[in-house]
Structure formats: structure tokens, C-alpha cells
Amino acid sequence: MKRAIIHMEKCLNCVPCEPLERCPMKAFLRECPEDKPWIDLYKCSGCMKCKPLCPNGAMEMITQPCSTHGKTTW
């Protein structure tokens, strides 16, 4: 399974955060305006539409293989 992650050292906490605003799965969350966004891996579909939206290059794709029982182990 593919998912997006945010490299927090590259994230400059832009306002507005384009990946957060435009994620089709609404997988990005920010608890308060001062906090950097984070991704709910259960909502993220791995489409990576967020990657070109981030001006700081903080988005990256990770791949998590399914276990032998067909479940992921995030």
C-alpha cells in the first residue's frame, strides 16, 4: 500500500497549506494553526496529488507491504 508522509524538517508550516486544503481524501489534519499538518494514514489513498502542491518538497511516498493476513502494519 502506498501512503504519503510529511518530512517535518522540510515543512515550513505554510498558511494556507495547499496539500491540506486540496487533499481529495481529507487526510491532512492540523489541530491548531501553529501546528504543522500531519497525515492520517488510514484516510490517505496514496494518490500523491499532494506532492506537487508542497512548495518545500516535504511530501514523500512510502510503501507498506501487506502482511500474510492481508492487513497493513502501519
C-alpha positions as a Markdown table, in Angstrom:
| # | Residue | x | y | z |
|---|---|---|---|---|
| 1 | Met | 0.0 | 0.0 | 0.0 |
| 2 | Lys | 1.2 | 3.5 | -0.8 |
| 3 | Arg | 0.8 | 6.4 | 1.5 |
| 4 | Ala | 2.1 | 10.0 | 1.7 |
| 5 | Ile | 4.3 | 11.2 | 4.6 |
| 6 | Ile | 5.5 | 14.7 | 5.5 |
| 7 | His | 9.1 | 15.3 | 6.3 |
| 8 | Met | 8.7 | 17.6 | 9.2 |
| 9 | Glu | 12.2 | 19.1 | 8.8 |
| 10 | Lys | 11.2 | 20.3 | 5.4 |
| 11 | Cys | 7.7 | 21.5 | 6.3 |
| 12 | Leu | 7.6 | 25.3 | 6.9 |
| 13 | Asn | 4.0 | 25.3 | 8.1 |
| 14 | Cys | 2.7 | 27.3 | 5.2 |
| 15 | Val | -0.6 | 29.2 | 5.6 |
| 16 | Pro | -2.5 | 28.2 | 3.7 |
| 17 | Cys | -1.1 | 24.7 | 3.4 |
| 18 | Glu | -2.0 | 23.6 | -0.2 |
| 19 | Pro | -1.8 | 19.9 | 0.4 |
| 20 | Leu | -4.1 | 20.2 | 3.5 |
| 21 | Glu | -6.6 | 22.4 | 1.6 |
| 22 | Arg | -6.7 | 20.3 | -1.6 |
| 23 | Cys | -6.3 | 16.6 | -0.5 |
| 24 | Pro | -9.1 | 14.7 | -2.1 |
| 25 | Met | -9.3 | 12.2 | 0.8 |
| 26 | Lys | -9.1 | 15.0 | 3.5 |
| 27 | Ala | -6.2 | 13.0 | 5.0 |
| 28 | Phe | -4.3 | 16.1 | 6.2 |
| 29 | Leu | -5.0 | 17.3 | 9.7 |
| 30 | Arg | -3.9 | 20.3 | 11.7 |
| 31 | Glu | -5.1 | 20.7 | 15.3 |
| 32 | Cys | -4.4 | 24.4 | 15.6 |
| 33 | Pro | -2.9 | 27.0 | 13.2 |
| 34 | Glu | 0.5 | 26.9 | 14.9 |
| 35 | Asp | 0.9 | 23.2 | 14.5 |
| 36 | Lys | 2.4 | 21.6 | 11.4 |
| 37 | Pro | 0.0 | 19.4 | 9.5 |
| 38 | Trp | 0.1 | 15.6 | 9.7 |
| 39 | Ile | -1.4 | 12.8 | 7.6 |
| 40 | Asp | -4.0 | 10.3 | 8.8 |
| 41 | Leu | -2.6 | 7.1 | 7.2 |
| 42 | Tyr | -6.0 | 5.4 | 7.3 |
| 43 | Lys | -7.5 | 8.2 | 5.2 |
| 44 | Cys | -4.6 | 8.6 | 2.7 |
| 45 | Ser | -5.1 | 6.8 | -0.5 |
| 46 | Gly | -1.6 | 7.2 | -1.7 |
| 47 | Cys | -2.6 | 9.2 | -4.8 |
| 48 | Met | 0.3 | 11.7 | -4.2 |
| 49 | Lys | -1.7 | 14.6 | -5.5 |
| 50 | Cys | -0.2 | 16.5 | -2.5 |
| 51 | Lys | 3.4 | 16.2 | -3.6 |
| 52 | Pro | 3.4 | 18.8 | -6.4 |
| 53 | Leu | 1.4 | 21.2 | -4.2 |
| 54 | Cys | 4.0 | 21.5 | -1.4 |
| 55 | Pro | 6.4 | 24.3 | -2.3 |
| 56 | Asn | 9.0 | 22.9 | 0.2 |
| 57 | Gly | 9.2 | 19.4 | -1.1 |
| 58 | Ala | 8.1 | 18.0 | 2.2 |
| 59 | Met | 5.9 | 15.2 | 0.7 |
| 60 | Glu | 7.2 | 11.7 | 0.1 |
| 61 | Met | 5.6 | 8.4 | -0.8 |
| 62 | Ile | 6.1 | 5.3 | 1.4 |
| 63 | Thr | 5.1 | 1.8 | 0.6 |
| 64 | Gln | 3.9 | -0.6 | 3.2 |
| 65 | Pro | 3.5 | -4.2 | 2.2 |
| 66 | Cys | 0.5 | -6.2 | 3.3 |
| 67 | Ser | 1.1 | -8.9 | 5.8 |
| 68 | Thr | 0.4 | -12.5 | 5.1 |
| 69 | His | -3.1 | -11.9 | 6.6 |
| 70 | Gly | -3.9 | -9.1 | 4.1 |
| 71 | Lys | -3.6 | -6.3 | 6.7 |
| 72 | Thr | -1.1 | -3.5 | 6.8 |
| 73 | Thr | 1.0 | -2.8 | 9.8 |
| 74 | Trp | 1.4 | 1.0 | 9.9 |
